[in-house]
Amino acid sequence: MSSSLFLNMFSPFFSFWFYIYDNDSSPLSSTDLRVQIVRDAAETDLLTIDKKHSSSWENATAFIGNQPGGYKLRFSYNPSFMDTKEVMLDDITFENCGQEDIPGGSERLTCDFEQDTCSWYHDYSSSLLWDRNNGRFEDVSGNGKTVQQNPGVLCLWNQFCSTYISFSKGYFMLVKAEYNTDPSSVARLMSFPQPGGQTICVSFFYLIFGNSIGSLKFITKRSGEAETVVWMRSGTQGNKWRFADLTFTSDKPIQFVIEAVVGGEQGYIAIDDIVVSGSVDGSCPPERECSFQGSLCGLLPQPSADFHWNRITGASQPANSSGPTADHTLGTEQGYYLSAELWRYPEGSRGAMMTAVMEPTPSDGECLTFWYYMEGADVGELSVLLQPADSHGNASRLWTKRGDQGRHWRHGRVTLFRPDTQFQVIFEAKAGGGPKRDVSIDDLIFVNGACPPAGRRPRQCPALGSALVHSLCIRASPPRFL
């Protein structure tokens, strides 16, 4: 049984009552009652009910997701030979069909995907769909072979060798790049709008691996505003799960979108163990990666500084500034970065931002990588300092650059070593005497292990489970939680 064509509905639920009557007492005579979305020749399962018989009328609910118009709903069951069942339906209803409608339970965004996708739903208007997967699927390899996957293991072939990605044996969300996948195909998971007026802490695990794989984006959309990319990783990040945490503060309702963009014919993008929670005290754990697209990532002004830095975009730069016209993350005028705006302050003024208190480093330290922009004659200087959490003003200067560094983003890195005590990292800018001057930073990343010596960049990473990212061989050790 099929419905007529539906027009566009944004994220509706539908429910119905069913009754399965059967005179056959055989335990093998169960029925699969299926509900599908049908669009042209494509069919997508929404709900399957495997049941022998009903003792009374029962209710079922399914979530349709963001759907463009032009689809039907189909109810079906396939009777077996000599099947005596009768399947009855009644009271089919639709709820939350409008763009502003928010159903109950929409806050259930913390999800390990073991049972379902929680309150995350598919954007069916995109060209691909995320797949809830536990490693059981077939992969067409680069050399034309079909490899049957083992539970918990993905096998990715390239022209040199076979490489294996180890997943936990539970479920996760996956997008595969295959030989028949169009480049720039997109899959999107969406949340319902979350209430404004609060600080929301978000963390998740992600994996991006493969030849010419695309990108993973975390996007926000506030009521009445366009979508904003607040976090993005492009290209292979190594065959390991990595950890990301984000902080959001918004006066308006805020909606989250997790978007995977396929860039080639080999590779995987996966996410798992999303945690979304409201902050009790208005702060979230210190972030291990920060692109400044959504927030300051917990960075705070140092109280003893003369001024503080600002989170701005290239489009907001005044004409008398020498700052970047585009951020490093997105490379656009709309991308955010952190700017000292030195042109506002007299020569010798000092502005500093500091992280929240961080846990002690591993025994071999950890590497802070970042991108900085310093342009203009007598622009001033940029420094990175490390301060023990129980110390006030007793900071060690670890890294400094002075003067004009060119009209482009440059890469910096510094080893942090404080295995015995908690600490804070300070980014300090001092104004020079030039008429046009500015210092900016973007894309901070904290990675376990010391940085490689200055001037040395490995051509390749020798160990399986490592990937070359910003001149570092990222190891397959688990992330250090804060």
Secondary structure per residue as TSV (DSSP state, phi and psi in degrees):
chain	resnum	aa	ss	phi	psi
A	1	M	-	360.0	127.7
A	2	S	B	-121.0	149.3
A	3	S	-	-82.6	174.3
A	4	S	-	-76.8	173.2
A	5	L	-	-66.3	136.3
A	6	F	B	-94.2	146.6
A	7	L	-	-81.8	-177.5
A	8	N	-	-63.4	126.4
A	9	M	B	-127.4	139.3
A	10	F	S	-80.1	-52.2
A	11	S	S	-159.4	60.4
A	12	P	-	-84.5	153.1
A	13	F	E	-97.7	153.1
A	14	F	E	-136.3	150.9
A	15	S	E	-135.4	159.4
A	16	F	E	-156.2	163.5
A	17	W	E	-109.5	141.7
A	18	F	E	-137.4	156.2
A	19	Y	E	-142.6	126.4
A	20	I	E	-113.1	113.7
A	21	Y	E	-106.9	133.7
A	22	D	-	-147.3	126.7
A	23	N	-	-83.6	-16.6
A	24	D	-	-80.0	125.6
A	25	S	-	-90.0	3.9
A	26	S	-	-64.9	133.2
A	27	P	T	-70.5	-10.4
A	28	L	T	-93.4	-2.4
A	29	S	-	-95.6	50.5
A	30	S	-	-78.8	162.6
A	31	T	E	-122.3	136.7
A	32	D	E	-98.3	106.5
A	33	L	E	-94.1	119.7
A	34	R	E	-116.4	143.4
A	35	V	E	-121.2	127.5
A	36	Q	E	-130.3	151.7
A	37	I	E	-92.6	128.1
A	38	V	E	-117.9	120.9
A	39	R	E	-129.7	110.2
A	40	D	T	55.6	-121.2
A	41	A	T	-93.7	-4.4
A	42	A	E	-87.5	138.7
A	43	E	E	-126.4	133.7
A	44	T	E	-127.3	124.1
A	45	D	E	-73.0	130.4
A	46	L	E	-101.9	-37.0
A	47	L	E	-157.1	137.1
A	48	T	E	-129.3	127.0
A	49	I	E	-113.8	114.3
A	50	D	E	-103.4	106.6
A	51	K	E	-150.3	143.7
A	52	K	S	-80.1	-51.7
A	53	H	-	-160.3	164.8
A	54	S	-	-109.1	142.1
A	55	S	S	-89.1	-16.4
A	56	S	S	-162.4	176.8
A	57	W	-	-62.8	137.0
A	58	E	E	-124.4	151.6
A	59	N	E	-105.1	142.5
A	60	A	E	-133.5	146.5
A	61	T	E	-131.2	141.3
A	62	A	E	-138.5	152.4
A	63	F	E	-106.8	125.2
A	64	I	-	-81.2	-36.5
A	65	G	-	86.8	178.4
A	66	N	B	-73.2	111.5
A	67	Q	B	-126.1	129.1
A	68	P	-	-70.6	160.9
A	69	G	S	-67.3	166.7
A	70	G	S	98.1	30.4
A	71	Y	B	-129.2	164.5
A	72	K	E	-123.8	158.7
A	73	L	E	-104.1	134.6
A	74	R	E	-122.4	128.5
A	75	F	E	-103.5	131.0
A	76	S	E	-151.6	155.4
A	77	Y	E	-147.3	148.3
A	78	N	-	-107.7	103.1
A	79	P	-	-69.8	142.9
A	80	S	-	-80.7	174.6
A	81	F	T	-61.9	132.4
A	82	M	T	62.9	29.5
A	83	D	-	-71.2	132.4
A	84	T	-	-108.9	12.1
A	85	K	-	-74.7	155.7
A	86	E	E	-124.4	129.1
A	87	V	E	-112.0	124.6
A	88	M	E	-120.9	141.2
A	89	L	E	-122.6	150.5
A	90	D	E	-157.8	156.4
A	91	D	E	51.5	62.1
A	92	I	E	-82.2	122.0
A	93	T	E	-130.1	153.8
A	94	F	E	-121.1	139.9
A	95	E	E	-132.8	156.7
A	96	N	-	55.6	50.2
A	97	C	-	-87.3	-16.2
A	98	G	S	-86.9	163.6
A	99	Q	T	-65.0	-31.2
A	100	E	T	-95.0	-1.6
A	101	D	-	-75.9	133.5
A	102	I	-	-125.6	117.4
A	103	P	-	-77.6	162.6
A	104	G	T	-64.3	148.2
A	105	G	T	81.3	6.5
A	106	S	T	-71.6	-10.9
A	107	E	T	-84.7	-0.3
A	108	R	-	-80.8	69.9
A	109	L	-	-98.9	-20.6
A	110	T	-	-66.7	122.1
A	111	C	B	-152.7	130.9
A	112	D	-	-103.7	0.9
A	113	F	-	63.5	16.8
A	114	E	S	-70.7	-35.1
A	115	Q	S	-106.0	-39.3
A	116	D	S	-163.7	-163.6
A	117	T	-	-99.3	16.3
A	118	C	T	56.3	-129.5
A	119	S	T	-95.5	7.4
A	120	W	-	-79.9	140.6
A	121	Y	E	-134.2	157.4
A	122	H	E	-77.2	144.8
A	123	D	B	-93.3	98.1
A	124	Y	T	-74.3	-6.3
A	125	S	T	-82.0	-9.9
A	126	S	S	-82.6	168.7
A	127	S	S	-81.4	-19.1
A	128	L	B	-130.2	166.2
A	129	L	-	-122.7	141.2
A	130	W	-	-63.9	145.6
A	131	D	E	-113.5	123.2
A	132	R	E	-77.3	115.8
A	133	N	E	-138.9	152.3
A	134	N	S	-123.4	22.4
A	135	G	S	95.3	-1.2
A	136	R	-	-96.9	94.8
A	137	F	S	-164.2	168.7
A	138	E	E	-100.4	139.9
A	139	D	E	-121.9	126.9
A	140	V	E	-85.5	113.6
A	141	S	-	-80.9	170.5
A	142	G	T	-66.2	-20.1
A	143	N	T	-101.6	16.6
A	144	G	S	89.5	-4.5
A	145	K	-	-82.6	152.1
A	146	T	E	-105.3	122.0
A	147	V	E	-111.3	121.4
A	148	Q	E	-77.4	125.0
A	149	Q	-	-78.5	146.0
A	150	N	-	-89.4	152.6
A	151	P	T	-57.2	129.2
A	152	G	T	84.2	1.0
A	153	V	E	-132.8	132.6
A	154	L	E	-110.5	138.1
A	155	C	E	-113.0	121.8
A	156	L	E	-117.4	120.6
A	157	W	E	-97.1	142.5
A	158	N	-	-131.6	-173.9
A	159	Q	S	-73.5	-12.8
A	160	F	S	-102.8	-40.2
A	161	C	-	-160.8	175.6
A	162	S	E	-101.6	138.0
A	163	T	E	-124.9	138.7
A	164	Y	E	-113.9	137.6
A	165	I	E	-108.9	122.4
A	166	S	E	-91.8	120.9
A	167	F	-	-105.4	159.2
A	168	S	-	-64.7	160.8
A	169	K	S	-85.0	11.9
A	170	G	S	-92.7	-167.5
A	171	Y	-	-91.5	152.6
A	172	F	E	-149.5	172.8
A	173	M	E	-102.9	135.3
A	174	L	E	-137.4	141.7
A	175	V	E	-125.9	125.3
A	176	K	E	-105.1	135.6
A	177	A	E	-90.8	128.0
A	178	E	-	-129.0	171.1
A	179	Y	T	-61.5	-25.6
A	180	N	T	-104.6	14.7
A	181	T	-	-89.8	127.9
A	182	D	-	-67.7	135.3
A	183	P	T	-57.5	145.7
A	184	S	T	70.9	15.3
A	185	S	-	-66.9	146.6
A	186	V	E	-127.1	137.7
A	187	A	E	-123.2	138.1
A	188	R	E	-134.0	130.6
A	189	L	E	-104.9	136.3
A	190	M	E	-126.7	149.7
A	191	S	-	-104.5	164.7
A	192	F	-	-77.8	157.3
A	193	P	-	-57.5	134.1
A	194	Q	B	-98.1	148.6
A	195	P	-	-58.8	144.4
A	196	G	S	-81.8	-179.0
A	197	G	S	75.8	25.6
A	198	Q	E	-147.9	162.2
A	199	T	E	-96.9	126.9
A	200	I	E	-113.8	128.0
A	201	C	E	-101.3	128.6
A	202	V	E	-126.8	133.5
A	203	S	E	-140.5	156.0
A	204	F	E	-165.0	161.8
A	205	F	E	-101.1	146.1
A	206	Y	E	-143.5	156.8
A	207	L	E	-140.1	127.3
A	208	I	E	-131.6	111.6
A	209	F	E	-149.7	137.8
A	210	G	S	139.5	161.6
A	211	N	T	-65.4	126.3
A	212	S	T	52.2	33.8
A	213	I	-	-68.4	160.4
A	214	G	-	-86.9	-119.8
A	215	S	E	-145.1	159.2
A	216	L	E	-119.9	130.9
A	217	K	E	-126.9	143.6
A	218	F	E	-111.1	121.0
A	219	I	E	-121.0	143.7
A	220	T	E	-117.4	152.1
A	221	K	E	-139.4	119.1
A	222	R	E	-97.8	154.4
A	223	S	T	-55.8	124.7
A	224	G	T	80.1	5.3
A	225	E	S	-122.1	163.3
A	226	A	-	-77.0	164.1
A	227	E	-	-67.1	146.9
A	228	T	E	-128.8	126.8
A	229	V	E	-78.1	115.3
A	230	V	E	-102.4	-16.7
A	231	W	E	-154.1	138.3
A	232	M	E	-153.5	140.9
A	233	R	E	-130.7	130.9
A	234	S	E	-120.5	145.3
A	235	G	S	75.2	170.2
A	236	T	-	-60.6	136.2
A	237	Q	-	-113.7	16.0
A	238	G	-	95.4	154.1
A	239	N	S	-86.6	65.5
A	240	K	S	-154.3	155.8
A	241	W	-	-73.9	135.5
A	242	R	E	-121.6	161.4
A	243	F	E	-115.2	138.0
A	244	A	E	-133.2	142.8
A	245	D	E	-137.2	142.2
A	246	L	E	-135.3	154.3
A	247	T	E	-125.3	134.0
A	248	F	E	-131.9	132.7
A	249	T	E	-128.9	125.7
A	250	S	E	-149.3	135.6
A	251	D	S	-78.1	-21.8
A	252	K	S	-100.8	161.1
A	253	P	-	-56.4	140.7
A	254	I	E	-127.7	135.1
A	255	Q	E	-114.3	141.6
A	256	F	E	-108.6	143.1
A	257	V	E	-133.3	129.5
A	258	I	E	-108.4	115.3
A	259	E	E	-119.5	128.5
A	260	A	E	-108.9	129.2
A	261	V	E	-114.6	119.6
A	262	V	-	-82.9	129.4
A	263	G	-	-109.9	-10.4
A	264	G	S	-153.9	-153.4
A	265	E	S	-112.0	-1.5
A	266	Q	S	-138.0	134.0
A	267	G	E	137.4	176.6
A	268	Y	E	-141.4	145.1
A	269	I	E	-126.8	126.0
A	270	A	E	-138.2	152.5
A	271	I	E	-135.9	156.0
A	272	D	E	-161.6	163.0
A	273	D	E	48.7	59.5
A	274	I	E	-77.9	133.0
A	275	V	E	-122.8	121.4
A	276	V	E	-125.3	121.3
A	277	S	E	-146.0	149.4
A	278	G	E	-81.1	140.6
A	279	S	-	-81.3	134.9
A	280	V	S	-76.3	-41.6
A	281	D	S	-104.3	10.2
A	282	G	S	85.2	6.9
A	283	S	-	-131.5	158.9
A	284	C	-	-120.7	164.5
A	285	P	-	-56.6	148.3
A	286	P	-	-54.8	135.7
A	287	E	-	-83.1	140.0
A	288	R	S	-83.0	-19.2
A	289	E	E	-137.9	138.8
A	290	C	E	-144.8	123.6
A	291	S	-	-108.3	-3.1
A	292	F	S	65.2	10.5
A	293	Q	S	-70.3	-34.3
A	294	G	S	-108.6	-22.3
A	295	S	S	-169.0	-175.5
A	296	L	-	-85.8	1.8
A	297	C	T	59.1	31.7
A	298	G	T	85.8	-1.8
A	299	L	-	-68.1	139.9
A	300	L	E	-129.1	152.5
A	301	P	E	-64.2	139.3
A	302	Q	-	-74.1	126.3
A	303	P	T	-57.9	-32.9
A	304	S	T	-83.2	-4.5
A	305	A	S	-76.6	160.2
A	306	D	S	-75.4	-29.7
A	307	F	B	-156.0	170.2
A	308	H	-	-117.2	161.7
A	309	W	-	-81.6	164.5
A	310	N	E	-127.1	145.4
A	311	R	E	-87.5	115.1
A	312	I	E	-136.6	175.6
A	313	T	E	-115.2	162.6
A	314	G	G	-61.8	-32.8
A	315	A	G	-66.5	-23.0
A	316	S	G	-92.4	0.0
A	317	Q	-	-66.6	132.3
A	318	P	-	-74.7	164.0
A	319	A	T	-65.9	-27.1
A	320	N	T	-89.5	13.8
A	321	S	-	-104.2	152.2
A	322	S	-	-105.9	19.2
A	323	G	S	-74.3	171.4
A	324	P	-	-69.4	145.1
A	325	T	S	-88.0	-8.5
A	326	A	S	-142.5	148.1
A	327	D	-	-76.1	173.1
A	328	H	S	-84.9	-33.8
A	329	T	S	-62.7	-54.6
A	330	L	S	-101.6	-22.2
A	331	G	-	70.7	28.9
A	332	T	S	-128.9	164.8
A	333	E	T	-67.7	-20.8
A	334	Q	T	-88.3	-8.5
A	335	G	-	-77.3	146.7
A	336	Y	E	-95.6	150.5
A	337	Y	E	-151.2	176.3
A	338	L	E	-105.2	123.9
A	339	S	E	-122.6	137.6
A	340	A	-	-80.5	-18.2
A	341	E	-	48.7	54.6
A	342	L	G	-62.1	-25.0
A	343	W	G	-62.2	-16.1
A	344	R	G	-79.9	-18.0
A	345	Y	S	-121.6	153.1
A	346	P	-	-69.7	160.1
A	347	E	T	-56.3	137.3
A	348	G	T	90.6	-10.6
A	349	S	-	-65.9	148.4
A	350	R	E	-123.8	126.2
A	351	G	E	-120.2	138.4
A	352	A	E	-145.1	140.4
A	353	M	E	-122.0	143.6
A	354	M	E	-131.3	148.7
A	355	T	-	-73.7	165.5
A	356	A	-	-66.8	169.7
A	357	V	-	-63.8	129.8
A	358	M	B	-110.5	151.3
A	359	E	-	-70.5	157.6
A	360	P	-	-53.8	149.4
A	361	T	-	-74.2	163.6
A	362	P	-	-60.2	169.9
A	363	S	T	-62.7	-26.6
A	364	D	T	-99.5	13.8
A	365	G	-	82.8	-172.2
A	366	E	E	-145.4	159.0
A	367	C	E	-107.8	124.3
A	368	L	E	-97.1	120.4
A	369	T	E	-114.0	149.1
A	370	F	E	-160.7	168.3
A	371	W	E	-117.6	138.5
A	372	Y	E	-133.0	156.3
A	373	Y	E	-134.6	119.8
A	374	M	E	-136.0	108.7
A	375	E	E	-132.3	141.9
A	376	G	S	122.6	142.9
A	377	A	T	-63.7	131.6
A	378	D	T	52.4	50.3
A	379	V	-	-69.9	-29.9
A	380	G	E	119.4	-147.5
A	381	E	E	-144.7	156.7
A	382	L	E	-125.4	132.7
A	383	S	E	-134.1	152.7
A	384	V	E	-116.5	127.2
A	385	L	E	-123.6	154.7
A	386	L	E	-120.2	129.2
A	387	Q	E	-127.8	124.8
A	388	P	E	-58.0	144.0
A	389	A	T	-64.3	-28.9
A	390	D	T	-92.4	9.8
A	391	S	-	-113.4	146.0
A	392	H	S	-121.1	107.0
A	393	G	S	90.0	-7.5
A	394	N	-	-95.8	70.6
A	395	A	-	-104.6	146.5
A	396	S	E	-99.4	130.4
A	397	R	E	-83.5	118.9
A	398	L	E	-102.9	-26.3
A	399	W	E	-156.0	137.0
A	400	T	E	-147.0	139.9
A	401	K	E	-128.9	141.2
A	402	R	E	-128.3	147.2
A	403	G	S	79.7	-177.2
A	404	D	-	-65.7	124.0
A	405	Q	-	-109.8	11.1
A	406	G	-	99.7	166.4
A	407	R	S	-93.7	56.7
A	408	H	S	-163.7	163.3
A	409	W	-	-72.3	137.3
A	410	R	E	-121.2	154.2
A	411	H	E	-96.9	132.5
A	412	G	E	-125.0	154.4
A	413	R	E	-153.1	148.4
A	414	V	E	-152.9	139.4
A	415	T	E	-84.7	129.8
A	416	L	E	-102.6	127.5
A	417	F	-	-132.3	103.8
A	418	R	-	-153.5	71.2
A	419	P	S	-75.8	-12.0
A	420	D	S	-106.5	-19.5
A	421	T	S	-137.7	158.0
A	422	Q	-	-68.8	159.0
A	423	F	E	-153.9	172.4
A	424	Q	E	-132.9	147.4
A	425	V	E	-103.9	135.7
A	426	I	E	-117.8	130.2
A	427	F	E	-103.9	118.3
A	428	E	E	-120.1	132.4
A	429	A	E	-123.5	134.7
A	430	K	E	-117.5	131.4
A	431	A	E	-74.0	133.6
A	432	G	-	-88.1	-165.1
A	433	G	S	-102.9	1.7
A	434	G	-	-70.0	153.6
A	435	P	S	-71.3	-35.7
A	436	K	S	-117.8	113.5
A	437	R	-	-152.0	144.4
A	438	D	E	-164.5	153.7
A	439	V	E	-131.7	131.8
A	440	S	E	-136.6	154.8
A	441	I	E	-134.4	158.8
A	442	D	E	-159.1	159.4
A	443	D	E	52.8	67.0
A	444	L	E	-81.9	136.3
A	445	I	E	-138.6	129.9
A	446	F	E	-105.5	125.0
A	447	V	E	-128.7	134.7
A	448	N	E	-61.0	139.9
A	449	G	S	100.1	150.2
A	450	A	-	-68.6	153.9
A	451	C	-	-71.5	151.3
A	452	P	-	-66.2	157.6
A	453	P	-	-57.2	149.8
A	454	A	T	-59.4	136.5
A	455	G	T	87.4	-6.9
A	456	R	-	-107.1	126.6
A	457	R	-	-129.9	113.5
A	458	P	-	-64.3	138.3
A	459	R	S	-71.0	-32.4
A	460	Q	S	-153.8	161.1
A	461	C	-	-94.3	126.0
A	462	P	-	-73.1	-27.0
A	463	A	S	-95.8	137.6
A	464	L	T	-64.2	136.8
A	465	G	T	95.5	8.5
A	466	S	-	-121.0	156.2
A	467	A	E	-142.1	146.7
A	468	L	E	-83.2	109.4
A	469	V	E	-131.7	117.6
A	470	H	T	51.3	47.4
A	471	S	T	71.5	9.7
A	472	L	E	-115.7	141.1
A	473	C	E	-85.7	101.5
A	474	I	E	-76.0	121.1
A	475	R	-	-85.8	163.8
A	476	A	S	-87.2	25.5
A	477	S	S	-77.5	152.1
A	478	P	-	-67.3	153.4
A	479	P	-	-68.3	152.0
A	480	R	-	-91.7	117.7
A	481	F	-	-82.7	148.1
A	482	L	-	-112.3	360.0
